[in-house]
Amino acid sequence: MSDMPLSRVILFVGDVERCARFYGDVFGFKVLPQSYTPGEWAELDTGACRVALHKAYGQGGVPIGEPTGSTRHPHKIVFFAADVPARRRELVARGAKMGEVQTFGALVLCDGQDVEGHVFQICNRP
């Protein structure tokens, strides 16, 4: 499956802008303007892959405002797949536990779980 490179790691955070400033100031990562939704989503170019900052929400869809760095808010590894539905079928056939394919406009994604329950995603966003 070498045609499915790691494209991004998603961090679920309480404050997208504050975290983006941190990664910019400390590591020199730049926010990609085309992948920025104020207060909700920011992707930072790390060179090898992207670090995405995603606004965290709690039960009932309530926004989380405090820092989320804990085991309650794990990271999500995202793999690029040009054809998400086809790749999902392939992964299921190999024994992966996969959710349903979700579509948001041109964005197509599908979450799965590894053998210990860690979430990963396949997505058509490079």
C-alpha positions in Angstrom: 0.0 0.0 0.0 2.9 2.4 -0.7 0.4 4.6 -2.6 -1.3 5.6 0.7 1.3 8.0 2.3 0.7 9.6 5.7 -0.8 13.0 4.9 -1.6 14.6 8.2 -2.0 14.1 12.0 -5.0 15.8 13.5 -4.8 17.3 17.0 -8.2 18.0 18.6 -7.6 21.3 20.5 -9.5 23.8 22.6 -8.0 26.9 20.9 -7.0 26.5 17.2 -5.4 30.0 16.9 -3.3 29.6 20.1 -2.1 26.2 19.1 -1.3 27.4 15.5 0.8 30.3 17.0 2.6 27.8 19.2 3.6 25.5 16.4 4.5 28.5 14.2 6.6 30.1 16.9 8.3 26.9 18.3 8.7 24.8 15.2 8.5 27.4 12.4 5.5 25.6 10.8 3.3 27.9 8.6 -0.5 27.8 8.4 -1.7 26.9 4.9 -4.2 29.7 4.1 -6.2 27.5 1.8 -6.7 25.0 4.6 -7.8 27.5 7.3 -11.2 28.0 8.9 -10.9 30.5 11.8 -11.6 28.9 15.2 -12.3 25.5 13.6 -9.4 24.1 11.5 -5.9 25.0 10.6 -3.3 22.9 8.7 0.4 23.5 9.2 3.0 22.6 6.7 5.7 20.5 8.4 7.5 19.5 5.2 6.9 15.7 5.5 3.2 15.8 6.3 0.7 18.2 7.8 -0.3 18.9 11.4 -4.0 19.8 11.4 -5.6 21.5 14.4 -9.3 20.7 14.8 -11.6 22.4 17.2 -12.5 19.9 19.9 -16.2 19.3 20.8 -17.5 17.4 23.8 -20.8 15.6 24.5 -23.7 17.1 22.7 -21.5 19.0 20.3 -20.5 21.6 23.0 -17.2 23.3 22.1 -14.3 22.5 24.4 -12.5 25.7 25.4 -9.8 24.4 27.7 -6.6 22.6 26.7 -7.3 19.1 25.5 -3.9 17.5 25.9 -5.0 14.2 27.6 -5.8 10.6 26.8 -9.5 11.7 26.3 -8.5 13.6 23.1 -6.2 11.3 21.1 -4.5 12.2 17.8 -5.8 10.9 14.5 -3.4 9.7 11.8 -4.7 10.4 8.3 -3.7 8.6 5.2 -4.3 9.9 1.7 -6.6 7.9 -0.6 -7.7 9.2 -4.0 -10.7 6.8 -4.0 -11.8 6.5 -0.4 -14.7 4.1 -1.0 -12.5 1.7 -2.9 -9.7 1.9 -0.4 -12.2 1.3 2.4 -13.4 -1.9 0.8 -9.8 -3.0 0.4 -9.0 -2.3 4.1 -12.2 -4.1 5.3 -11.2 -7.1 3.2 -7.9 -7.1 5.0 -9.6 -7.1 8.4 -9.8 -3.4 9.3 -12.7 -2.1 11.3 -14.0 0.8 9.3 -16.9 3.3 9.7 -19.0 4.6 6.9 -17.7 6.9 4.2 -18.6 10.5 4.8 -18.8 13.2 2.2 -18.6 17.0 2.8 -18.7 18.6 -0.6 -15.5 17.5 -2.4 -14.1 16.1 0.8 -14.5 12.3 1.3 -13.3 10.5 4.4 -13.7 7.4 6.5 -12.5 6.6 10.0 -11.2 3.3 11.1 -9.8 1.7 14.2 -6.7 -0.3 14.8 -6.6 -3.4 17.0 -6.4 -1.3 20.2 -9.1 1.1 19.2 -6.9 4.0 18.0 -8.7 6.0 15.4 -7.1 6.6 11.9 -8.7 8.1 8.8 -8.4 7.7 5.1 -9.2 10.9 3.2 -9.1 12.3 -0.3 -7.6 15.6 0.8 -3.8 15.5 0.1 
